[in-house]
Amino acid sequence: MEKKKIDRREFLKTLGLGAAATTAALYGCGPKGGSAASAPAGEVPAGSMTYRTSPTGDRVSLLGYGCMRWPQLPTPAADGNPIDQETVNALVDYAIAHGVNYFDTAPVYLQGFSERSTGIALKRYPRERYYIATKMSNFSNFSRENSLAMYRQSFKELQVDYIDYYLLHSVGGGKGIQTFNDRFIDNGVLEFLMREREAGRIRNLGWSFHNSVKVFDHLLKMHDEGKVHWDFVQIQLNYVDWRHASRGNVNAEYLYGELEKRNIPAVVMEPLLGGRLSRLNDFLVGRFKALRPTQSTASWAFRYAGSFPNVLTVLSGMTYMEHLQDNIRTYSPLEELAESDYELLEDTAQVMLKFPTVPCTECQYCMPCPYGLNIPAIFAHYNKCVNEGNVPKSRQDPNYREARRAFLVGYDRSVPRLRQASHCIGCNRCVEHCPQSIKIPQQLRRIDRFVEQLKQDTL
């Protein structure tokens, strides 16, 4: 998306960023940094949701509900279901009442119970009130028999007789094109799904993308050659990944551009980069608040993702009502970004690139760990502390003592001792499942060394 040039130096000077502010932007604000990112107060408008119309005529809410992070019970039910169905129903009721009509789930989400929970909540509404998206998550067993059984089970769990948006899940991982062919071509699964679309049991057929640009280009070439028509593609898009995607991923600028050329709608995942774009330090948050004092930090990221015209819907895994309400405010209606807003967000991305964070989006694909580690929670605590300036650098840091204690106490509170990084044996089973191509054991060892160093430094 081309933007008109502005005087960047003057704009950033007004906001207080420059070379002299680098240290503050990275580490300033002490152990309680990031508190300014709380959701804003205010009414939640009804009847003002922004909608986008797909090439097939669907009128889709710009805010899509990602069903990978449904609220969970303190302890799972007798059948192992961890989901708090009563709270899910309340969230779905509120979402639909405020115009949300796109719900995205998958057979593998929440230990296999997300589809069932989503189906129970939506079944209480007329079928035409919502669009349901689910996926072919045949990650380990590529046989035709297993894949078709997974597909048919989705209908039972969701309690529907057609699926609005069906995706080939997490295309681009493994051994690239070879893995794609193993999962969907050689076993005839893609051909089967195309016939299901012709029969009306699938209304839109697409795929979600991670990692290999060769696979991305290969699938678009299939579209160009008429071998398959893709109705939509789900990509990771946010103001950091637009030009600065983490190692192993592809810049969203390229992905979006290629889809836009072909008029293939983009469904956006990870608009908050696993929550990291809502957990910035006080310095960065303060720049947003100076311009929009009543708006949340997260709203900037959602406005960014929604401002691209070829985006059909932006997914958000909203576990809590306040997150749902905040996102509804942002898109009811959408106020597209101004030219200067793009400059600010690109500068924020540049600052964040200097953070020594782990590019984890807390997708849970690496779980369960066979040795009991809570990998996403370990990375989440570390990233949160980095973003908020709570990672002690040296004894010369005036906040060292307080930051050291905050990091260690917070680590023990958020991750039980038996599930911390020190218990990783480096088996590498998690690595092949990571959409971000993180070398997980290597990062766990790095964090463990840092934790041990803090523990030994008793001052």
Protein Blocks (a to p, Z undefined) as FASTA:
>chain_A
ZZddddfklmmmmnopafklmmmmmmggijmghklmpcceddddehiaccdddfkopacd
fbdcdfklgccdfbdcfkopabdfklmmmmmmmmmmnopabdcddfkgghhpmmmmmmmm
mmmpcfklpccdddddbfklmcfklmmmmmmmmmmmnopabdfbacdehihianljmmmm
mmmmmnommmmmmmmmmnopambdcdddehjlklmmmmmmmmmnopaccfbdcddddfkl
mmmccehiacfklmmmmmmmnopacddehklgnolmmmccfklmmmmmmmmmmbcfklmm
mmmmmmpmklmbdcdddfbfklmmmmmmmmmccddddfklmmmmmmmmmmmmmpccdfbe
hlommpccfklpafklmmmmmmmmmmnopacfbfklmklmmmmmmmmmmmmmmmcfklmm
klpgolommmmmmmnlpafklmmmmmmmmmmmmmmmnZZ
